[in-house]
Amino acid sequence: MEETGKEWQSECWVVRLRDIRMYDRLQDLVFLNHKCEIRLRYLGDNLILISGLDESGVTEKINNEDESFLSVFHNVQRWNPNVRTQNRIV
């Protein structure tokens, strides 16, 4: 999806990392290696905005309590404009 305007955000996921040091390794994780282009954006604190993930794959991993997925992410949710961080890196 082309990232112009705000429509692309509706296809994004906000994840809360269990350990912020995992950010550098996210692209290498098996569950993020699809044929689609995955894009990561650091929002601040331990929040990451991820675009390019399909909903069925994410939902399946959450519902099946996929250990490799849940060991990295504390929380996974669809993008919501009300998501706020307490600290930001500018």
C-alpha atoms as a printed R data frame, in Angstrom:
   type eleno elety resid chain resno      x       y      z
1  ATOM     1    CA   MET     A     1  0.000   0.000  0.000
2  ATOM     2    CA   GLU     A     2  1.295   3.437 -0.882
3  ATOM     3    CA   GLU     A     3  2.085   5.483  2.210
4  ATOM     4    CA   THR     A     4  0.439   8.789  1.401
5  ATOM     5    CA   GLY     A     5 -2.272  10.426  3.444
6  ATOM     6    CA   LYS     A     6 -3.437   8.538  6.501
7  ATOM     7    CA   GLU     A     7 -5.149   5.545  4.887
8  ATOM     8    CA   TRP     A     8 -2.029   3.354  5.113
9  ATOM     9    CA   GLN     A     9 -2.099   3.577  8.908
10 ATOM    10    CA   SER     A    10 -5.308   1.532  9.046
11 ATOM    11    CA   GLU     A    11 -3.281  -1.448  7.780
12 ATOM    12    CA   CYS     A    12 -0.611  -1.099 10.493
13 ATOM    13    CA   TRP     A    13 -0.063  -2.841 13.795
14 ATOM    14    CA   VAL     A    14  1.262  -1.340 17.014
15 ATOM    15    CA   VAL     A    15  3.322  -3.737 19.071
16 ATOM    16    CA   ARG     A    16  4.753  -3.316 22.525
17 ATOM    17    CA   LEU     A    17  8.092  -5.071 22.834
18 ATOM    18    CA   ARG     A    18  8.912  -7.042 25.948
19 ATOM    19    CA   ASP     A    19 12.515  -5.864 25.620
20 ATOM    20    CA   ILE     A    20 13.417  -2.775 23.565
21 ATOM    21    CA   ARG     A    21 16.796  -4.356 22.731
22 ATOM    22    CA   MET     A    22 14.869  -6.715 20.425
23 ATOM    23    CA   TYR     A    23 14.133  -3.861 17.992
24 ATOM    24    CA   ASP     A    24 17.371  -4.341 16.068
25 ATOM    25    CA   ARG     A    25 16.598  -8.036 15.588
26 ATOM    26    CA   LEU     A    26 12.937  -7.754 14.513
27 ATOM    27    CA   GLN     A    27 13.600  -7.950 10.759
28 ATOM    28    CA   ASP     A    28 15.478 -11.225 11.265
29 ATOM    29    CA   LEU     A    29 12.691 -12.989 13.130
30 ATOM    30    CA   VAL     A    30 11.140 -15.877 11.245
31 ATOM    31    CA   PHE     A    31  7.542 -14.779 11.774
32 ATOM    32    CA   LEU     A    32  8.275 -11.455 10.061
33 ATOM    33    CA   ASN     A    33  9.915 -13.078  7.037
34 ATOM    34    CA   HIS     A    34  7.138 -13.093  4.467
35 ATOM    35    CA   LYS     A    35  7.017 -12.313  0.822
36 ATOM    36    CA   CYS     A    36  5.507  -8.912  1.719
37 ATOM    37    CA   GLU     A    37  7.587  -5.897  2.516
38 ATOM    38    CA   ILE     A    38  7.611  -5.320  6.268
39 ATOM    39    CA   ARG     A    39  8.374  -1.833  7.511
40 ATOM    40    CA   LEU     A    40  9.185  -1.003 11.145
41 ATOM    41    CA   ARG     A    41  8.941   2.424 12.775
42 ATOM    42    CA   TYR     A    42 10.007   3.160 16.326
43 ATOM    43    CA   LEU     A    43  7.312   5.233 18.072
44 ATOM    44    CA   GLY     A    44  9.010   5.689 21.446
45 ATOM    45    CA   ASP     A    45  9.159   3.798 24.726
46 ATOM    46    CA   ASN     A    46  8.789   0.171 23.647
47 ATOM    47    CA   LEU     A    47  6.206   0.775 20.881
48 ATOM    48    CA   ILE     A    48  6.817  -0.183 17.264
49 ATOM    49    CA   LEU     A    49  4.558   0.527 14.291
50 ATOM    50    CA   ILE     A    50  4.668  -2.338 11.776
51 ATOM    51    CA   SER     A    51  3.221  -2.124  8.280
52 ATOM    52    CA   GLY     A    52  3.025  -4.941  5.763
53 ATOM    53    CA   LEU     A    53  1.735  -7.703  8.039
54 ATOM    54    CA   ASP     A    54 -1.472  -9.440  7.024
55 ATOM    55    CA   GLU     A    55 -4.234  -9.630  9.602
56 ATOM    56    CA   SER     A    56 -4.842 -13.365  9.269
57 ATOM    57    CA   GLY     A    57 -1.209 -14.198 10.037
58 ATOM    58    CA   VAL     A    58 -1.069 -11.949 13.093
59 ATOM    59    CA   THR     A    59 -4.437 -13.147 14.395
60 ATOM    60    CA   GLU     A    60 -3.398 -16.777 13.965
61 ATOM    61    CA   LYS     A    61 -0.183 -16.261 15.916
62 ATOM    62    CA   ILE     A    62 -2.022 -14.531 18.759
63 ATOM    63    CA   ASN     A    63 -4.850 -17.093 18.918
64 ATOM    64    CA   ASN     A    64 -2.448 -20.049 18.789
65 ATOM    65    CA   GLU     A    65 -0.263 -18.385 21.410
66 ATOM    66    CA   ASP     A    66  2.782 -18.791 19.174
67 ATOM    67    CA   GLU     A    67  5.704 -18.856 21.632
68 ATOM    68    CA   SER     A    68  8.234 -17.176 19.316
69 ATOM    69    CA   PHE     A    69  5.759 -14.376 18.626
70 ATOM    70    CA   LEU     A    70  4.616 -13.842 22.203
71 ATOM    71    CA   SER     A    71  8.141 -14.027 23.620
72 ATOM    72    CA   VAL     A    72  8.997 -10.826 21.725
73 ATOM    73    CA   PHE     A    73  5.744  -8.864 21.924
74 ATOM    74    CA   HIS     A    74  3.943  -7.926 25.101
75 ATOM    75    CA   ASN     A    75  0.943  -6.504 23.248
76 ATOM    76    CA   VAL     A    76 -0.215  -6.432 19.607
77 ATOM    77    CA   GLN     A    77 -3.058  -4.269 18.348
78 ATOM    78    CA   ARG     A    78 -4.295  -2.539 15.226
79 ATOM    79    CA   TRP     A    79 -3.155   1.040 14.762
80 ATOM    80    CA   ASN     A    80 -5.248   3.473 16.722
81 ATOM    81    CA   PRO     A    81 -4.598   7.240 16.620
82 ATOM    82    CA   ASN     A    82 -5.054   7.324 20.397
83 ATOM    83    CA   VAL     A    83 -1.910   5.250 20.992
84 ATOM    84    CA   ARG     A    84  0.549   7.456 22.824
85 ATOM    85    CA   THR     A    85  4.035   7.026 24.164
86 ATOM    86    CA   GLN     A    86  5.405   8.640 27.267
87 ATOM    87    CA   ASN     A    87  8.893   9.206 25.844
88 ATOM    88    CA   ARG     A    88  9.974   9.872 22.285
89 ATOM    89    CA   ILE     A    89 13.307   9.949 20.536
90 ATOM    90    CA   VAL     A    90 13.446  12.806 18.048
